[in-house]
Amino acid sequence: MEINYEENDRTNFDICIPYNITKRKNKKNRIFLYIHGGGWIIGTKSNIEVKCKEYENLGFISATMSHTLLNRTYKDANMFRLIDEIAATI
C-alpha cells in the first residue's frame, strides 16, 4: 500500500502489515523502516521492497520510503529536507 505524505512524487512510503497482526494479544508490534541505499543520490524504495515482504511474512510491520534524492534534479534537496522526510514517514 503506497501512502503519500507530501504533495510530490518523491515523498511516499509502502507499508506491509501482516494479515494476522490483530490476532496478537498483549504483544507489542515491532516496526522496521527501510531507507534505500544509494548514498542519498540514487535508488528507490522498490529496491528493497522484497525485505519488507520477508519481514511481513515473519509477522513484523515494515515500511520502505521514497525521499528526495541529493542530486541536481531537485533544487530543494539537502540533508535537512531528508531528515524532515524521514521524520514525516515515522
PAMIKOL-725829 format. One record per residue (C-alpha): x, y, z; residue number from 0. Coordinates in steps of 0.02 Angstrom, whole numbers, plus 50000, padded with zeros to 5 digits. Example, Ala and Ser with C-alpha at 12.3 -4.5 7.8 and 13.67 -1.06 7.14 Angstrom:
BEGIN
<c1 50615 | c2 49775 | c3 50390 | i 0>;
<c1 50684 | c2 49947 | c3 50357 | i 1>;
This chain:
BEGIN
<c1 50000 | c2 50000 | c3 50000 | i 0>;
<c1 50080 | c2 50164 | c3 49947 | i 1>;
<c1 50046 | c2 50317 | c3 50055 | i 2>;
<c1 50096 | c2 50494 | c3 50007 | i 3>;
<c1 50142 | c2 50613 | c3 50147 | i 4>;
<c1 50178 | c2 50767 | c3 50041 | i 5>;
<c1 50112 | c2 50829 | c3 49876 | i 6>;
<c1 50250 | c2 50768 | c3 49763 | i 7>;
<c1 50305 | c2 50606 | c3 49682 | i 8>;
<c1 50459 | c2 50580 | c3 49790 | i 9>;
<c1 50386 | c2 50576 | c3 49965 | i 10>;
<c1 50288 | c2 50418 | c3 49993 | i 11>;
<c1 50307 | c2 50253 | c3 50079 | i 12>;
<c1 50245 | c2 50075 | c3 50064 | i 13>;
<c1 50190 | c2 49983 | c3 50219 | i 14>;
<c1 50172 | c2 49795 | c3 50240 | i 15>;
<c1 50059 | c2 49737 | c3 50381 | i 16>;
<c1 50041 | c2 49551 | c3 50413 | i 17>;
<c1 49865 | c2 49483 | c3 50396 | i 18>;
<c1 49866 | c2 49406 | c3 50571 | i 19>;
<c1 49936 | c2 49559 | c3 50662 | i 20>;
<c1 49772 | c2 49594 | c3 50753 | i 21>;
<c1 49764 | c2 49417 | c3 50823 | i 22>;
<c1 49909 | c2 49450 | c3 50941 | i 23>;
<c1 49857 | c2 49493 | c3 51116 | i 24>;
<c1 49964 | c2 49589 | c3 51240 | i 25>;
<c1 50112 | c2 49594 | c3 51121 | i 26>;
<c1 50197 | c2 49749 | c3 51056 | i 27>;
<c1 50211 | c2 49760 | c3 50869 | i 28>;
<c1 50384 | c2 49789 | c3 50802 | i 29>;
<c1 50406 | c2 49902 | c3 50652 | i 30>;
<c1 50550 | c2 49914 | c3 50530 | i 31>;
<c1 50577 | c2 50067 | c3 50419 | i 32>;
<c1 50694 | c2 50035 | c3 50273 | i 33>;
<c1 50776 | c2 50183 | c3 50189 | i 34>;
<c1 50852 | c2 50128 | c3 50025 | i 35>;
<c1 51038 | c2 50141 | c3 49995 | i 36>;
<c1 51125 | c2 50235 | c3 49858 | i 37>;
<c1 51218 | c2 50370 | c3 49953 | i 38>;
<c1 51060 | c2 50478 | c3 49956 | i 39>;
<c1 51085 | c2 50512 | c3 49770 | i 40>;
<c1 51013 | c2 50359 | c3 49680 | i 41>;
<c1 50891 | c2 50217 | c3 49708 | i 42>;
<c1 50707 | c2 50195 | c3 49750 | i 43>;
<c1 50604 | c2 50110 | c3 49883 | i 44>;
<c1 50566 | c2 49970 | c3 49761 | i 45>;
<c1 50749 | c2 49916 | c3 49775 | i 46>;
<c1 50714 | c2 49844 | c3 49949 | i 47>;
<c1 50531 | c2 49801 | c3 49934 | i 48>;
<c1 50574 | c2 49617 | c3 49949 | i 49>;
<c1 50645 | c2 49647 | c3 50125 | i 50>;
<c1 50478 | c2 49718 | c3 50182 | i 51>;
<c1 50389 | c2 49564 | c3 50117 | i 52>;
<c1 50512 | c2 49450 | c3 50207 | i 53>;
<c1 50480 | c2 49534 | c3 50374 | i 54>;
<c1 50293 | c2 49540 | c3 50342 | i 55>;
<c1 50298 | c2 49351 | c3 50321 | i 56>;
<c1 50386 | c2 49339 | c3 50490 | i 57>;
<c1 50246 | c2 49440 | c3 50573 | i 58>;
<c1 50326 | c2 49612 | c3 50579 | i 59>;
<c1 50257 | c2 49776 | c3 50514 | i 60>;
<c1 50382 | c2 49850 | c3 50392 | i 61>;
<c1 50391 | c2 50001 | c3 50279 | i 62>;
<c1 50506 | c2 50072 | c3 50147 | i 63>;
<c1 50508 | c2 50253 | c3 50096 | i 64>;
<c1 50549 | c2 50363 | c3 49949 | i 65>;
<c1 50640 | c2 50526 | c3 49979 | i 66>;
<c1 50711 | c2 50674 | c3 49887 | i 67>;
<c1 50875 | c2 50624 | c3 49807 | i 68>;
<c1 51028 | c2 50733 | c3 49835 | i 69>;
<c1 51066 | c2 50760 | c3 49653 | i 70>;
<c1 51046 | c2 50902 | c3 49531 | i 71>;
<c1 50867 | c2 50854 | c3 49490 | i 72>;
<c1 50793 | c2 50941 | c3 49642 | i 73>;
<c1 50847 | c2 51116 | c3 49690 | i 74>;
<c1 50773 | c2 51098 | c3 49865 | i 75>;
<c1 50873 | c2 50940 | c3 49904 | i 76>;
<c1 50981 | c2 50944 | c3 50061 | i 77>;
<c1 51009 | c2 50836 | c3 50214 | i 78>;
<c1 50889 | c2 50939 | c3 50320 | i 79>;
<c1 50749 | c2 50902 | c3 50197 | i 80>;
<c1 50792 | c2 50716 | c3 50202 | i 81>;
<c1 50786 | c2 50715 | c3 50392 | i 82>;
<c1 50616 | c2 50802 | c3 50386 | i 83>;
<c1 50553 | c2 50672 | c3 50261 | i 84>;
<c1 50611 | c2 50528 | c3 50370 | i 85>;
<c1 50525 | c2 50608 | c3 50521 | i 86>;
<c1 50365 | c2 50632 | c3 50420 | i 87>;
<c1 50366 | c2 50448 | c3 50372 | i 88>;
<c1 50388 | c2 50393 | c3 50552 | i 89>;
